């Protein structure tokens, strides 16, 4: 069972669903496919291509891809700072839905 896809199917208009993608090939294309297929509002793409990013490091580099086609590329930073960026994005998405 794909829990994320199930949640995407029953998502209400006031809810925000975030997905995560760790990709090694065709990163953006695969992440965008997941975003659409699972009805996410945005997806956090983790790249394994960059030195210092991913597992085994205290740093990570992400890209946030949004349903509207926009994206934000973040530089390599601490995983704590990455988490703060993701939470800020969730809060912004939630605020936009309330308007």
RALINUR-V845114 format. One record per residue. N is the residue number from 1. RES is the residue in three letters. OMEGA is omega in radians with two decimals (none if undefined). Layout:
N_RES_OMEGA / N_RES_OMEGA
This chain:
1_UNK_3.11 / 2_UNK_-3.06 / 3_UNK_-3.12 / 4_UNK_3.13 / 5_UNK_3.11 / 6_UNK_3.10 / 7_UNK_3.11 / 8_UNK_-3.14 / 9_UNK_-3.09 / 10_UNK_-3.10 / 11_UNK_3.06 / 12_UNK_-3.06 / 13_UNK_-3.12 / 14_UNK_-3.09 / 15_UNK_3.08 / 16_UNK_3.11 / 17_UNK_-3.11 / 18_UNK_3.07 / 19_UNK_3.10 / 20_UNK_3.14 / 21_UNK_3.01 / 22_UNK_-3.01 / 23_UNK_3.08 / 24_UNK_3.13 / 25_UNK_3.11 / 26_UNK_-2.98 / 27_UNK_-3.06 / 28_UNK_3.14 / 29_UNK_3.14 / 30_UNK_3.13 / 31_UNK_3.12 / 32_UNK_3.08 / 33_UNK_3.10 / 34_UNK_-3.14 / 35_UNK_-3.13 / 36_UNK_-3.06 / 37_UNK_-3.05 / 38_UNK_3.07 / 39_UNK_3.08 / 40_UNK_3.00 / 41_UNK_2.98 / 42_UNK_-3.12 / 43_UNK_3.11 / 44_UNK_-3.13 / 45_UNK_3.04 / 46_UNK_3.12 / 47_UNK_3.05 / 48_UNK_-3.06 / 49_UNK_-3.03 / 50_UNK_3.09 / 51_UNK_3.11 / 52_UNK_-3.13 / 53_UNK_3.05 / 54_UNK_-3.07 / 55_UNK_3.07 / 56_UNK_3.13 / 57_UNK_3.06 / 58_UNK_-3.12 / 59_UNK_3.10 / 60_UNK_3.11 / 61_UNK_-3.07 / 62_UNK_2.95 / 63_UNK_3.06 / 64_UNK_3.12 / 65_UNK_-3.07 / 66_UNK_3.13 / 67_UNK_-3.10 / 68_UNK_3.11 / 69_UNK_3.13 / 70_UNK_-3.12 / 71_UNK_3.04 / 72_UNK_3.08 / 73_UNK_3.14 / 74_UNK_3.09 / 75_UNK_3.05 / 76_UNK_3.14 / 77_UNK_-3.12 / 78_UNK_3.14 / 79_UNK_3.05 / 80_UNK_3.11 / 81_UNK_3.09 / 82_UNK_3.11 / 83_UNK_3.10 / 84_UNK_3.09 / 85_UNK_-3.12 / 86_UNK_3.12 / 87_UNK_3.10 / 88_UNK_3.11 / 89_UNK_3.11 / 90_UNK_3.13 / 91_UNK_3.12 / 92_UNK_3.12 / 93_UNK_3.13 / 94_UNK_3.11 / 95_UNK_3.12 / 96_UNK_-3.14 / 97_UNK_-3.13 / 98_UNK_-3.10 / 99_UNK_none
